């Protein structure tokens, strides 16, 4: 799996959740459906998962998957699938 903010320790992961939550919440409507926004959501989901919040991780990955489908982004879909596998989650395709 690729590197994520917070890979090294729990405090850094908590900071990643904080920063990624603020960053993904601050996008305008046009950007919410963009491929790059979906990639940021995958990073946020991984940080949630590493913090032990599988419910939030699952919810965020479902949002990212819907962006992958809407944009036909194979790369984003692969990142979502990798995160689901690595976190041991199940997400509706």
C-alpha positions in Angstrom: 0.0 0.0 0.0 1.1 3.6 -0.6 2.2 5.8 2.2 -0.3 7.8 4.2 -0.1 10.7 6.6 0.1 9.2 10.1 2.0 6.0 9.0 4.5 6.4 11.7 2.6 7.0 15.0 -0.9 7.4 16.5 -0.4 11.2 17.2 0.5 11.8 13.5 -2.5 9.7 12.5 -4.8 11.8 14.7 -3.4 14.9 13.1 -4.0 13.3 9.6 -7.6 12.7 10.5 -7.9 16.3 11.7 -6.2 17.8 8.6 -7.9 15.6 6.0 -11.3 16.1 7.6 -10.9 19.8 7.4 -9.5 19.7 3.9 -12.2 17.4 2.4 -15.0 19.3 4.2 -13.7 22.6 2.7 -14.2 21.8 -1.0 -16.9 23.4 -3.1 -19.7 21.4 -4.8 -17.9 21.2 -8.1 -14.8 19.6 -6.5 -16.8 17.1 -4.4 -17.1 14.8 -7.4 -13.6 15.1 -8.6 -11.2 12.2 -8.8 -8.5 14.1 -6.7 -11.1 14.6 -4.0 -11.8 10.9 -3.9 -8.1 10.2 -3.4 -8.1 12.5 -0.4 -11.1 10.7 0.9 -9.2 7.4 0.6 -6.4 8.8 2.8 -9.0 10.1 5.3 -10.6 6.6 5.4 -7.3 4.9 6.1 -6.5 7.4 8.9 -10.0 6.7 10.4 -9.3 2.9 10.1 -5.9 3.2 11.8 -7.6 5.2 14.6 -10.0 2.3 15.1 -13.0 4.0 13.6 -14.1 1.5 11.1 -17.6 3.0 10.7 -16.2 6.3 9.6 -13.6 4.6 7.4 -16.3 2.5 5.7 -18.6 5.6 5.1 -15.7 7.6 3.6 -14.7 4.8 1.4 -18.2 4.4 0.1 -18.1 8.1 -0.9 -14.8 7.6 -2.6 -16.1 4.6 -4.4 -19.1 6.5 -5.7 -16.7 9.2 -7.1 -14.6 6.4 -8.8 -17.8 5.1 -10.4 -19.1 8.5 -11.5 -15.7 9.6 -12.9 -14.8 6.1 -14.3 -11.5 6.4 -12.5 -9.8 3.0 -12.5 -7.0 4.4 -10.4 -9.3 5.7 -7.7 -11.3 2.4 -7.7 -8.0 0.5 -7.2 -7.1 2.7 -4.3 -10.5 2.2 -2.7 -10.2 -1.6 -3.1 -6.6 -1.6 -1.6 -7.8 0.5 1.4 -10.8 -1.8 1.9 -8.5 -4.9 1.8 -5.8 -3.3 4.0 -8.3 -2.2 6.6 -10.2 -5.5 6.5 -13.5 -3.7 5.7 -16.4 -4.5 3.5 -17.8 -1.7 1.4 -20.7 -1.8 -1.0 -19.4 -1.9 -4.6 
